[in-house]
Amino acid sequence: VIVVVPEGAAEFAAPSGWEVVSVAASGALPDACGDARAVVLGPPLGPSRAAELLGAVPPDVFVQATSAGVEWLLPIVRPGMTVANASGVHDGPVSEWCVAVILAMERKLPAFFDLQRSGRWDADVNDVTARAVSPLAPIDDLEGKRVLVLGHGSIGRALSARLEPFGVSVTGVTSRGPFALAELAAHVAAYDVVVVLLPLTPATRGVVSAEVLRAMRPGALLVNAGRGAHVDHDALLGALHGGHVRAALDVTDPEPLPPGHPLWSAPGVLVTPHVAGSSVRWRARAYALAARQLARLARGAPPVNVVAGP
Ligand SMILES: NC(=O)c1ccc[n+]([C@@H]2O[C@H](COP(=O)([O-])OP(=O)(O)OC[C@H]3O[C@@H](n4cnc5c(N)ncnc54)[C@H](OP(=O)(O)O)[C@@H]3O)[C@@H](O)[C@H]2O)c1
């Protein structure tokens, strides 16, 4: 039984009885792809190489993604293929990134780092000893803050578990409520921090609209670790420049964010280049999931995390 994996998947240990065929990012595909039972997709295979590979394997293969978001994959799978995402693999790293940026933005660490680099000791943020108002004041802590997590799935629940010890009150939104995303503008003002951890679908695209940004509490923090297209970036730029909201973005629209893009220099925003899930151990976790899925197939059990199928 053949499984096709990306070249360099050194951590992948196939269950016994499976033959592993590696595919590089370019060049001719191995003939053995035509007999594959399963395909594991991940770096260095980009979407166009994945599409080429899916065109060369049998139409009923099992496809395991190493990403949790599969909006890039669903349009290129063929009817008859069973597709599973890597939900669960990225819970720790992505939820940890969210906690890191919430703490960093609430405690204004990026601004303090700027002060450090210019050798300035601005103790006036301390309201007990201040002799003038610091541009960094006021600084608040997390206890008692209200956090809204849009998309309370695998990563969202991991985030709640990590935030609750800070004394934060977390409200998670799923398709079962407590309110529909279409009603977000009517609810968002109740929260200090809004975190996006949704899959990108027609129903979630643009969910953080100009109307939602206007309705956010002044000074509130938007955290996006979902996908860039969840947020109206033109409206966000306006809200950042107006000092209405702050933001921490791991995902942007477009990606990569090109040199000179206005988000790079906008006030009150922390940008990271889609690395929230990129701890060194994510690949090992993704390939361990893939191996468990193949073991399930081998014993006739249904795979988990199925997002599309015949
Ligand atoms: N930045 C990164 O590096 C990185 C890494 C991994 C993942 N991600 C992003 O994070 C997303 C979430 O991953 P996950 O593993 O947590 O996925 P998940 O377990 O499938 O959770 C998704 C959550 O979104 C909710 N949801 C989906 N559509 C909705 C709608 N229309 N209205 C309200 N709620 C809706 C789901 O609710 P129901 O269960 O009720 O449908 C579920 O709670 C991924 O799709 C991806 O976009 C980013």
The ligand as an SDF file (V2000), in Angstrom:
LIG
                    3D

 48 52  0  0  0  0  0  0  0  0999 V2000
   -1.9510   31.2480   11.9410 N   0  0  0  0  0  0  0  0  0  0  0  0
   -1.6430   29.9670   11.8650 C   0  0  0  0  0  0  0  0  0  0  0  0
   -0.4780   29.6010   11.7800 O   0  0  0  0  0  0  0  0  0  0  0  0
   -2.7560   28.9580   11.9030 C   0  0  0  0  0  0  0  0  0  0  0  0
   -2.4530   27.6270   12.2220 C   0  0  0  0  0  0  0  0  0  0  0  0
   -3.5030   26.7110   12.3180 C   0  0  0  0  0  0  0  0  0  0  0  0
   -4.8100   27.1220   12.0790 C   0  0  0  0  0  0  0  0  0  0  0  0
   -5.0760   28.4220   11.7390 N   0  0  0  0  0  0  0  0  0  0  0  0
   -6.4560   28.8780   11.4810 C   0  0  0  0  0  0  0  0  0  0  0  0
   -7.2690   28.5360   12.6180 O   0  0  0  0  0  0  0  0  0  0  0  0
   -8.5010   27.9790   12.1320 C   0  0  0  0  0  0  0  0  0  0  0  0
   -9.1530   27.1580   13.2160 C   0  0  0  0  0  0  0  0  0  0  0  0
   -8.4290   25.9540   13.4260 O   0  0  0  0  0  0  0  0  0  0  0  0
   -9.0270   24.8290   14.4140 P   0  0  0  0  0  0  0  0  0  0  0  0
   -8.1050   23.6750   14.3190 O   0  0  0  0  0  0  0  0  0  0  0  0
   -9.3440   25.4190   15.7340 O   0  0  0  0  0  0  0  0  0  0  0  0
  -10.4060   24.5050   13.6510 O   0  0  0  0  0  0  0  0  0  0  0  0
  -11.7290   23.8220   14.2380 P   0  0  0  0  0  0  0  0  0  0  0  0
  -11.4220   22.9170   15.3720 O   0  0  0  0  0  0  0  0  0  0  0  0
  -12.4510   23.2880   13.0490 O   0  0  0  0  0  0  0  0  0  0  0  0
  -12.5530   25.0640   14.8430 O   0  0  0  0  0  0  0  0  0  0  0  0
  -13.1910   26.0140   14.0240 C   0  0  0  0  0  0  0  0  0  0  0  0
  -14.2210   26.7380   14.8620 C   0  0  0  0  0  0  0  0  0  0  0  0
  -14.8430   27.7390   14.0350 O   0  0  0  0  0  0  0  0  0  0  0  0
  -16.2510   27.6340   14.2040 C   0  0  0  0  0  0  0  0  0  0  0  0
  -16.9510   28.0990   13.0030 N   0  0  0  0  0  0  0  0  0  0  0  0
  -16.7690   27.7080   11.7320 C   0  0  0  0  0  0  0  0  0  0  0  0
  -17.6370   28.3670   10.9160 N   0  0  0  0  0  0  0  0  0  0  0  0
  -18.3790   29.1620   11.7230 C   0  0  0  0  0  0  0  0  0  0  0  0
  -19.4500   30.0780   11.4960 C   0  0  0  0  0  0  0  0  0  0  0  0
  -19.9030   30.3170   10.2500 N   0  0  0  0  0  0  0  0  0  0  0  0
  -19.9850   30.7140   12.5540 N   0  0  0  0  0  0  0  0  0  0  0  0
  -19.5240   30.4930   13.8180 C   0  0  0  0  0  0  0  0  0  0  0  0
  -18.5140   29.6420   14.1000 N   0  0  0  0  0  0  0  0  0  0  0  0
  -17.9530   28.9940   13.0620 C   0  0  0  0  0  0  0  0  0  0  0  0
  -16.4950   26.1760   14.4460 C   0  0  0  0  0  0  0  0  0  0  0  0
  -17.7590   25.9910   15.0510 O   0  0  0  0  0  0  0  0  0  0  0  0
  -18.6130   24.6220   14.7550 P   0  0  0  0  0  0  0  0  0  0  0  0
  -17.7720   23.5180   15.2860 O   0  0  0  0  0  0  0  0  0  0  0  0
  -19.8890   24.8500   15.4820 O   0  0  0  0  0  0  0  0  0  0  0  0
  -18.7470   24.5740   13.2490 O   0  0  0  0  0  0  0  0  0  0  0  0
  -15.3420   25.8370   15.3900 C   0  0  0  0  0  0  0  0  0  0  0  0
  -15.6620   26.2320   16.6960 O   0  0  0  0  0  0  0  0  0  0  0  0
   -8.0720   27.2370   10.8610 C   0  0  0  0  0  0  0  0  0  0  0  0
   -9.1430   26.9710    9.9880 O   0  0  0  0  0  0  0  0  0  0  0  0
   -7.0780   28.2130   10.2630 C   0  0  0  0  0  0  0  0  0  0  0  0
   -7.7840   29.1980    9.5160 O   0  0  0  0  0  0  0  0  0  0  0  0
   -4.0700   29.3370   11.6390 C   0  0  0  0  0  0  0  0  0  0  0  0
  1  2  1  0
  2  3  2  0
  2  4  1  0
  4  5  1  0
  4 48  2  0
  5  6  2  0
  6  7  1  0
  7  8  2  0
  8  9  1  0
  8 48  1  0
  9 10  1  0
  9 46  1  0
 10 11  1  0
 11 12  1  0
 11 44  1  0
 12 13  1  0
 13 14  1  0
 14 15  2  0
 14 16  1  0
 14 17  1  0
 17 18  1  0
 18 19  2  0
 18 20  1  0
 18 21  1  0
 21 22  1  0
 22 23  1  0
 23 24  1  0
 23 42  1  0
 24 25  1  0
 25 26  1  0
 25 36  1  0
 26 27  1  0
 26 35  1  0
 27 28  2  0
 28 29  1  0
 29 30  1  0
 29 35  2  0
 30 31  1  0
 30 32  2  0
 32 33  1  0
 33 34  2  0
 34 35  1  0
 36 37  1  0
 36 42  1  0
 37 38  1  0
 38 39  2  0
 38 40  1  0
 38 41  1  0
 42 43  1  0
 44 45  1  0
 44 46  1  0
 46 47  1  0
M  CHG  2   8   1  16  -1
M  END
$$$$
